[in-house]
């Protein structure tokens, strides 16, 4: 998708299909295969950097066993008893999701997908900045967002808005040494900018109240 600039189709998302068929929310592919076929796919190399060459032989052959299970998964899901299936999820248009909307993630709207307890304007401003940064990093590296920063860490940063690497290091939700990585400075920068903007607004508000 990144190289060609187009979204491949048709795309069949086994996780979404499994949810519609009543296998539970967000069931992993290996768990789905095991429940239907009794086999457990090898996920040893699931975090492999596939852009590196040459690939070891073990990684070259790893995808084949996983793909071969799809046939049995399809057959098992197709003949799943009707009473075991929940009601169909709402669909739009011609009955299939809008691919462009589903897979084209805009960094500036990444914060909308997060479930946090952030409520204050300052915290929300930090959340929007950090979520956008994480989305950009994940897209540029072509890795899951959680590999960059987990959701609970994003919410923790938004709540505390660390303006220094020392304060960033004190957050327990962050991996050890995160503050010493180049990402540490990337996080502190927007937090500091939001804090400065908040102080400026507070001074202006106090000044206006005094003159009145």
Buried (B, 14 or more C-beta within 10 A) or exposed (E): EEEEEEEEEEEEEBEBBBBBBBBEEEBBBBBBBBBBBEEEBEEEEEEEEEEEEEBEEEBEEBEEEBEEBEEBBBEBBEEBEEEEEEEEEEEEEEEEBEEEEEEEBEBEEBBEEBEBEBEEEBBBBBBBBBBBBBBBBBBEEEEEBEEBBBBBBBBBBBBBBBBEBEBBBEBEBBEEEBBEEEBBEBBBEBBBBBBEEBEEEEEEEEEEEEEE
